[in-house]
Amino acid sequence: MPKVKMPRKSTLIDMTAMCDVAFLLLTFFMLATKFKPDEPVAVVTPSSINTQLLPDSDVILLTVDKDGRVFFSMDGQPKRKQLIEDLNTNFKLGLGPAEIRNFTIGSSVGSDFKNLKQVLNLSADQRKNSKVETGIPMDSTNNELAIWIEYARSAQGNNNKLKYCIKADNETPYPVIKRILDTFKEKKIQKLNLVTNLESKPAGSAAAIFEAEHQ
């Protein structure tokens, strides 16, 4: 008996619903996304041929301007909240919910504990023109930078991916950098990353020859 051929019909998929979902998601992320807050200090980093990129997460970053002021920053809002709450409790900083929230969602800070509450009540524009942020103290008699590092490590927990980075201005006095390095050494932190601008490899150098041979 001959087989009966069934007529073929084209399959039509209605994409209207999928397009609606895509635009809804796009609208949600546009409205819900918050841009990274501006840093209160700008630095011009030195150049190097290192091509390793600064990671976006699991980073404790110290920014040092040309005047030697040290600013502290750490990613991850839950970890930042844990950090500032621990400091507030143990050092009686007198921070309220508003100041804790401002630190949690804010940028780096460069103040001593005494003026931290005042700094966290300033807007981003006010902080840039304020004289309150004189940098985190790291004197031998008052090394608050060591406290920031210690409590930040505690807030990070057992994070094996954690990196310590120093972003210093090209004109930062060397004694300031040395004191920062000594502070990390006191905390038994030996592996550090220096943030630099990328420059081309010098012609004839070992790095340039290696790159040319492997292109």
C-alpha positions in Angstrom: 0.0 0.0 0.0 1.5 3.4 -0.9 2.4 5.8 1.9 0.4 8.9 2.3 2.5 12.0 2.3 1.4 14.5 4.9 1.7 18.1 3.6 4.4 20.2 5.3 3.5 23.2 7.2 5.8 26.0 8.2 6.4 26.6 11.9 5.6 30.1 13.0 7.0 31.1 16.4 5.5 34.2 17.9 8.5 36.3 19.3 6.4 39.1 20.7 6.5 37.7 24.3 10.2 37.2 24.2 10.8 40.7 22.9 8.6 42.1 25.7 10.7 40.2 28.3 13.9 41.4 26.8 12.8 45.1 26.9 11.5 44.6 30.5 14.9 43.2 31.6 16.7 46.0 29.8 14.5 48.6 31.5 15.0 47.0 34.9 18.8 47.0 34.7 18.8 50.6 33.4 16.8 51.8 36.3 18.3 49.6 39.0 22.0 49.9 38.2 24.0 52.2 40.3 27.3 53.6 38.9 30.4 53.4 40.9 30.8 56.5 43.0 33.5 59.0 42.2 36.7 58.7 44.1 37.5 61.7 46.4 41.0 61.8 45.1 42.6 61.5 41.6 46.0 60.0 41.1 48.3 59.7 38.1 49.9 56.3 38.3 53.4 55.5 36.9 53.8 53.5 33.7 54.9 49.9 33.3 54.8 47.1 30.7 52.8 44.8 33.0 49.6 43.7 31.2 47.9 42.1 34.1 44.5 43.7 34.7 43.3 45.0 38.1 40.5 42.5 39.2 37.0 43.8 39.7 36.4 41.9 42.9 38.2 40.4 45.9 40.4 43.5 46.2 41.6 45.6 49.0 42.9 48.8 47.4 45.0 51.6 48.9 45.1 54.8 46.9 47.9 57.3 47.7 47.8 60.8 46.2 50.8 63.0 45.5 50.6 64.6 48.9 51.0 61.2 50.6 47.3 60.9 51.7 46.3 57.3 52.0 42.7 56.2 51.1 41.2 52.8 51.8 38.7 50.9 49.6 37.3 47.4 49.4 34.7 45.9 47.1 31.6 44.0 48.1 28.8 45.9 49.9 28.0 43.1 52.5 31.7 42.9 53.4 32.0 46.7 53.6 29.0 46.8 55.9 30.6 44.1 58.1 33.9 46.0 58.2 32.4 49.4 59.2 30.1 47.8 61.8 33.0 46.0 63.4 35.1 49.2 63.5 32.2 51.2 64.8 31.6 48.8 67.6 35.1 48.2 68.7 36.4 51.7 68.4 33.2 53.5 69.4 33.1 55.7 66.3 29.5 56.9 66.9 28.3 56.0 63.4 24.6 55.9 62.8 22.7 53.9 60.2 23.1 56.7 57.6 26.9 56.9 58.0 27.2 53.1 57.8 25.1 53.0 54.7 27.1 55.8 53.1 30.3 53.8 53.7 28.7 50.6 52.4 27.7 52.0 49.1 30.4 54.7 48.8 33.9 55.0 47.5 37.3 55.0 49.3 37.9 56.9 52.6 41.0 58.7 53.7 40.3 59.9 57.2 41.3 59.2 60.8 38.7 57.5 63.0 38.1 60.8 64.8 36.8 62.6 61.7 35.3 59.5 59.9 31.7 60.3 60.9 32.0 63.8 59.5 33.5 62.5 56.2 30.7 60.0 55.7 28.1 62.8 56.0 29.6 64.7 53.1 28.5 64.4 49.5 31.0 63.3 46.8 31.5 67.0 45.7 31.9 68.2 49.2 34.6 65.6 49.9 36.7 66.7 47.0 36.9 70.2 48.3 37.0 69.3 52.0 40.2 69.5 54.1 38.9 66.9 56.6 40.3 63.9 54.7 44.0 64.2 55.5 44.7 60.5 54.9 44.6 57.4 57.1 47.3 57.7 59.8 50.1 55.2 59.8 52.5 56.6 62.3 54.4 54.3 64.6 52.3 55.6 67.5 49.0 55.6 65.6 48.9 53.2 62.7 45.2 53.2 61.9 46.0 51.8 58.4 47.1 48.5 60.0 43.7 48.4 61.8 41.8 48.9 58.5 43.8 46.1 56.9 43.3 43.8 59.8 39.5 44.3 60.0 39.1 44.2 56.2 40.8 40.7 56.2 38.4 39.6 58.9 35.4 40.9 57.0 36.7 39.0 53.9 36.7 35.7 55.8 38.7 32.8 54.3 38.9 34.4 50.9 41.8 32.8 49.0 41.3 35.1 46.0 41.8 38.3 48.0 44.4 40.6 46.4 46.1 43.7 48.0 46.7 46.5 45.6 48.5 49.9 46.0 47.5 52.7 43.6 50.0 55.5 44.1 50.5 58.8 42.3 53.7 59.1 40.3 54.7 62.0 42.6 54.0 60.2 45.9 57.0 60.6 48.2 58.8 57.3 48.6 58.9 57.3 52.4 55.0 57.1 52.3 55.1 54.0 50.1 57.8 52.4 52.3 55.6 52.9 55.4 52.7 51.3 53.6 54.9 48.3 52.7 56.1 48.1 56.2 52.5 48.0 57.5 51.7 45.1 55.2 54.9 43.4 56.3 53.9 43.8 59.9 50.6 42.0 59.0 52.6 39.3 57.4 51.2 40.1 53.9 54.1 39.6 51.4 52.3 39.6 48.1 51.2 43.0 46.8 50.1 44.5 43.5 51.1 47.9 42.3 48.6 49.6 39.9 50.3 51.2 36.9 49.5 52.6 33.5 50.3 50.4 30.5 53.2 51.5 28.3 54.8 49.9 25.2 57.7 47.6 25.7 61.0 49.3 25.0 62.5 48.3 21.6 65.3 45.7 22.0 64.2 44.7 25.5 63.8 41.1 26.5 60.0 41.6 26.9 59.8 43.1 23.4 61.8 40.3 21.8 59.7 37.7 23.6 56.5 39.3 22.3 57.8 39.5 18.7 58.9 35.9 18.7 55.5 34.7 19.9 53.3 36.8 17.7 
